Amino acid sequence: MPMKTSSYEITDFKNITTFQGLNAFRFIAALLVVMHHSEAIKRKNGIENFEWLGLFRNGGNAVTFFFVLSGFLITYLLLKESNRTGSIEVRKFYIKRMLRIWPLYFLLVFIGTIALPIAFSILGVNYEMPYSLSETWFYFVFFLPGLVTFIFGHHFLEPLWSIGVEEVFYLIWAPLFKISKNKILSLLLIVIFVKIILLLLSLFVIQNSLFNYIVAAFQFEAMAIGGLGAYFLYMNGQSLTQHFIFKVAVQIIVFLTVILYLTFQINIDNQFWNLIFKTPIFSPIVIDFLFLYLIICVSTVDNSLIKLRNKTLSFLGEISYGIYMYHMLVIFAAMLFIKKYLNQLGSPWNQLLFYSVIIFFTIAVSLLSKLLFENYFLGLKHKLDKNSTFKN
């Protein structure tokens, strides 16, 4: 009798329709961002916090994971389209990205620059916005929201900086991909090499804060490393997933290393740990490849120790964009209404109350946003995708 394959086993690596498990990863990464910002805001408000533990300082790592994941998925999508049609429809690519990203992005810009200042004035909320619309509209419209933070300091819309980075990446990636055609591997390696050169310049040559911020923020090397994973998966298929590096023993080492790093990244201080995880330029690239390993292993390796096929996690991953975008507003609102109770309650009850409120309302707002707002635009995107079999 022929051997049965699992319903998730991939048989055609050039025609993957859905990468299983990645939605769960999206939710976990978004939750780490929520935890990071929650603890930082609790500290600023004089509330007991866990900022001393590395687990609650993973906002940057979570965003880097999103960058690697974006590079992986977008590069695979473009490879698939190029192989199927012989070209890349750049205009269609742009429209689909716009329908997915722009509606919620600009809704948050409207809320953070117009609606909230008006609401604060009407309600008499004692909060002074660090910027005005007239001072920042240019940065938001042209997807440079990170410069708002750089110039004006922390604010409600701070998480939008990573959306701006991804949009700039999308803007240049599809045309470059189309031009490069059969030289995609060279393109990916060039992006990584150029970014390393820029990082070296920012460390040792150019002492300009704006230049250094832009170089650090635009993590195109993380997206290119994700793209490398997609390229080798697409070109090598099953031989890659059956490679020695995905044997169970190696999986155990890598998974434990990532868990240890995410939990205690700032709490461990020894020569070997600092070399691997705290060395400029080198360590971020190591972390990018560790994240890429997780993405490929969980979504394509049949004997992966971690599957992440849980329906609840997958559902939460579908609204992770909203969780990422709305959570700062929810945290601020929670501080406004329950701060006095948090100060009165002792640990662990204050932590339980805080995270119960934050997680519940962030998920609720994100779900409503998707159902009542985002799904309309996703429906338009789906019409463009009707001739495509790629669903991520």
C-alpha positions in Angstrom: 0.0 0.0 0.0 1.3 3.5 -0.7 2.3 5.6 2.3 -0.2 8.2 3.4 0.9 11.8 3.6 -0.3 14.2 6.3 -2.7 16.9 5.2 0.0 19.5 5.7 2.9 17.7 4.0 4.2 19.7 1.1 4.7 17.8 -2.2 5.3 20.7 -4.6 7.7 23.3 -3.2 7.2 25.5 -6.3 3.5 25.8 -5.7 2.9 26.3 -2.0 -0.5 27.9 -1.4 -0.3 28.4 2.4 2.6 28.2 4.8 1.1 26.5 7.8 2.0 27.8 11.3 3.0 31.3 10.2 -0.2 33.0 11.4 0.5 31.7 14.9 4.0 33.1 14.6 2.5 36.5 13.6 0.4 36.5 16.8 3.2 35.5 19.1 5.4 38.3 17.6 2.6 40.9 17.9 2.1 39.8 21.6 5.8 40.3 22.3 5.5 43.9 21.0 2.4 44.4 23.2 4.3 43.2 26.3 7.4 45.3 25.5 5.4 48.5 25.2 3.2 47.6 28.1 6.1 47.3 30.5 7.7 50.5 29.2 4.5 52.5 29.7 4.0 51.0 33.2 7.5 52.1 34.2 6.8 55.6 32.9 3.6 55.7 35.0 5.3 54.5 38.2 3.7 51.1 38.1 5.5 47.8 39.0 6.9 46.4 35.8 9.0 43.5 34.4 11.3 45.5 32.2 14.2 43.9 34.0 13.4 40.5 32.3 14.4 40.0 28.7 11.1 38.3 27.9 9.4 41.7 28.2 12.0 43.5 26.0 11.4 41.8 22.7 9.7 44.5 20.8 12.7 45.0 18.5 13.2 41.3 18.0 9.5 40.8 17.1 9.7 43.5 14.5 12.8 42.0 13.1 11.0 38.7 12.9 8.2 40.4 10.9 10.8 41.8 8.5 12.4 38.3 8.0 8.9 36.9 7.5 7.9 39.6 5.0 11.1 39.1 3.0 10.5 35.3 3.0 6.8 35.5 1.9 7.2 38.3 -0.7 10.2 36.8 -2.3 8.5 33.3 -2.5 5.4 35.0 -4.0 7.5 36.8 -6.6 9.5 33.7 -7.5 6.3 31.8 -8.0 4.7 34.5 -10.1 7.9 34.9 -12.2 8.0 31.1 -12.8 4.3 30.9 -13.7 4.0 34.0 -16.0 7.6 34.8 -17.0 7.4 38.3 -15.5 6.3 40.3 -12.5 3.2 42.5 -12.6 4.6 45.4 -10.5 1.4 47.4 -10.7 -0.7 44.6 -9.5 1.8 43.9 -6.7 1.6 47.5 -5.6 -2.2 47.5 -5.6 -2.4 44.4 -3.5 0.1 45.7 -0.9 -1.9 49.0 -0.8 -5.2 47.2 -0.2 -3.6 45.2 2.6 -1.6 47.9 4.4 -2.8 51.3 3.6 -6.4 51.4 4.9 -5.4 50.6 8.5 -2.2 52.5 8.3 -3.9 55.8 7.3 -6.8 55.1 9.7 -4.3 55.1 12.5 -2.6 58.2 11.2 -6.0 59.9 11.2 -6.7 58.8 14.7 -3.3 59.8 16.1 -3.0 63.2 14.4 -6.6 64.5 14.1 -9.2 62.4 16.1 -7.2 62.1 19.4 -6.2 65.7 19.7 -9.8 66.8 19.2 -11.1 64.1 21.7 -8.6 65.2 24.3 -9.6 68.8 24.0 -13.3 68.0 24.3 -12.9 65.5 27.1 -10.4 67.6 29.0 -7.8 64.9 29.0 -4.5 66.1 30.4 -2.2 64.9 27.6 -0.1 67.1 25.3 0.6 65.7 21.9 4.3 65.8 21.0 3.5 66.8 17.4 0.9 68.4 15.2 -0.5 67.2 11.8 1.1 70.2 10.1 4.5 69.1 11.4 4.2 65.4 10.6 1.9 64.8 7.6 4.8 64.6 5.1 6.5 61.8 7.1 3.3 59.8 7.4 2.1 60.2 3.8 5.5 59.2 2.4 5.9 56.3 4.8 8.6 57.7 7.0 6.8 57.6 10.3 10.0 56.6 12.1 11.3 60.1 11.6 8.4 61.4 13.6 9.7 59.4 16.6 13.3 60.5 15.8 12.3 64.2 15.7 9.4 64.4 18.2 10.0 61.5 20.6 7.6 58.7 21.8 4.0 58.9 20.7 0.8 56.9 20.0 1.8 56.0 16.4 5.3 54.9 17.2 4.7 51.3 16.0 4.0 52.6 12.5 7.7 53.0 11.9 8.0 49.4 10.9 5.1 49.7 8.5 6.9 52.5 6.7 10.1 50.4 6.4 8.1 47.5 4.9 6.3 49.8 2.4 9.6 51.3 1.2 10.9 47.7 0.8 7.9 46.7 -1.2 8.2 49.8 -3.4 11.7 48.9 -4.5 11.6 45.1 -4.2 9.2 44.1 -7.0 10.9 46.3 -9.7 14.4 45.1 -8.7 13.1 41.5 -8.7 11.7 42.0 -12.2 14.9 43.6 -13.5 17.1 41.0 -11.9 15.2 38.0 -13.3 17.7 35.1 -13.1 20.0 36.9 -10.7 17.8 36.9 -7.7 20.4 35.2 -5.4 23.0 37.9 -6.4 20.4 40.6 -5.7 19.7 39.2 -2.2 23.4 38.9 -1.4 24.1 42.5 -2.7 21.4 43.9 -0.4 22.9 42.2 2.6 26.5 43.3 1.6 25.4 46.9 1.1 23.6 47.0 4.4 26.7 45.7 6.2 28.8 48.4 4.6 26.3 51.1 5.7 26.4 49.7 9.2 30.2 49.8 9.3 30.1 53.4 8.1 27.6 54.3 10.8 29.7 52.7 13.5 33.1 53.9 12.5 33.0 56.7 9.9 29.8 58.8 9.8 28.9 60.2 13.1 25.5 61.6 12.2 22.5 60.7 14.3 19.9 60.9 11.5 22.1 58.7 9.2 22.7 56.2 11.9 19.0 56.0 12.8 17.9 55.5 9.2 20.6 52.8 8.6 19.5 51.0 11.8 15.8 51.3 11.2 15.7 50.2 7.5 16.4 46.5 8.2 16.5 45.5 4.5 19.1 42.9 5.4 16.6 41.1 7.5 14.1 41.0 4.6 16.9 39.9 2.2 17.8 37.1 4.6 14.2 36.0 4.6 14.3 36.2 0.8 17.4 33.9 0.8 15.3 31.3 2.7 12.5 31.6 0.1 15.0 31.3 -2.7 16.6 28.2 -1.5 13.3 26.6 -0.5 11.9 27.4 -3.9 14.9 26.1 -5.8 15.8 23.1 -3.7 12.4 22.1 -2.3 12.3 18.9 -0.3 16.1 18.5 -0.4 16.4 21.6 1.8 13.8 20.5 4.3 15.5 17.1 4.6 18.9 18.7 5.1 21.0 17.9 8.1 20.2 21.2 9.7 16.6 20.2 10.1 17.3 17.0 11.9 15.6 16.6 15.3 18.8 17.1 17.3 19.6 20.4 15.5 16.0 21.5 15.9 16.2 21.0 19.6 19.4 23.1 19.8 18.0 25.9 17.7 14.6 26.1 19.4 16.1 26.1 22.9 18.6 28.7 21.8 15.9 31.0 20.5 13.7 30.5 23.7 16.7 31.2 25.9 17.6 34.3 23.9 14.0 35.7 23.9 13.6 35.0 27.6 16.9 36.2 29.0 18.5 38.3 26.2 19.5 41.2 28.5 20.0 39.1 31.7 22.9 37.0 30.6 26.3 38.5 30.5 29.3 36.4 29.6 31.9 36.4 26.9 30.4 33.7 24.7 26.8 35.0 25.0 27.9 38.6 24.2 29.9 37.4 21.2 26.9 35.6 19.7 24.1 37.9 20.7 25.6 41.4 21.5 28.2 42.0 18.8 27.3 44.8 16.5 26.4 43.8 12.9 27.3 40.1 13.5 24.6 39.4 16.1 21.6 40.9 14.3 22.5 38.7 11.3 22.7 35.6 13.5 19.3 36.4 14.9 17.9 37.0 11.4 19.0 33.5 10.4 17.6 32.0 13.6 14.2 33.5 12.8 14.5 32.3 9.2 15.2 28.8 10.5 12.0 28.9 12.6 9.9 30.1 9.7 11.2 27.3 7.3 11.1 24.6 9.9 7.7 25.2 11.3 6.0 25.9 8.0 7.6 23.3 5.6 9.6 20.6 7.5 7.3 17.6 8.0 9.1 16.4 11.1 9.3 19.8 12.8 9.1 19.5 16.6 6.9 22.6 16.6 3.9 22.8 14.3 1.9 25.8 15.5 -1.2 24.5 13.7 -3.5 25.5 16.6 -6.7 27.1 15.2 -7.0 29.7 17.9 -3.4 30.9 17.4 -4.0 30.9 13.6 -7.1 33.0 14.0 -5.3 35.5 16.3 -2.6 35.6 13.7 -5.1 36.7 11.1 -5.8 39.8 13.2 -2.2 40.4 14.3 -1.8 43.4 12.0 -4.6 45.1 14.0 -3.1 43.9 17.3 0.2 45.5 16.3 -1.4 48.8 15.1 -4.0 49.4 17.9 -2.2 48.2 21.0 -0.6 51.5 21.9 -4.0 53.2 21.9 -5.5 50.5 24.1 -2.6 50.7 26.6 -3.0 54.5 26.9 -6.8 54.1 27.4 -6.2 51.4 30.1 -3.7 53.7 31.9 -6.3 56.4 31.8 -9.1 54.3 33.4 -7.4 51.7 35.6 -4.1 53.2 36.7 -5.4 54.0 40.2 -6.5 50.4 40.6 -3.2 49.1 39.5 -1.4 51.2 42.1 -3.8 49.9 44.8 -3.5 46.2 44.0 -0.5 44.2 44.9 1.3 41.8 42.7 0.3 39.6 41.0 -3.2 40.9 40.9 -2.2 44.3 39.4 -0.4 42.4 36.6 -3.4 40.1 36.0 -5.8 43.0 35.8 -3.5 45.0 33.5 -2.8 42.2 31.0 -6.4 40.9 31.1 -7.7 44.4 30.1 -4.9 45.0 27.5 -5.1 41.7 25.7 -8.9 41.5 25.8 -9.5 45.0 24.4 -6.7 44.9 21.9 -8.0 41.6 20.4 -11.6 43.0 20.5 -10.7 46.2 18.7 -8.6 44.3 16.2 -11.3 41.9 15.5 -13.9 44.6 15.0 -11.5 46.5 12.8 -11.0 43.5 10.6 -14.7 42.6 10.3 -16.0 46.2 9.9 -13.2 47.9 8.1 -10.3 45.9 6.8 -12.3 43.0 5.2 -13.8 45.4 2.7 -10.3 46.2 1.3 -9.2 42.6 1.7 -12.1 41.6 -0.5 -10.9 43.9 -3.2 -7.5 42.3 -2.8 -9.0 38.9 -3.1 -10.5 39.8 -6.4 -7.0 40.5 -7.7 -5.8 37.3 -6.2 -8.5 35.1 -7.9 -6.1 34.0 -10.5 -3.4 33.3 -7.9 -3.0 30.2 -5.7 -0.8 32.0 -3.1 -2.8 32.9 0.0 -0.2 34.3 2.5 
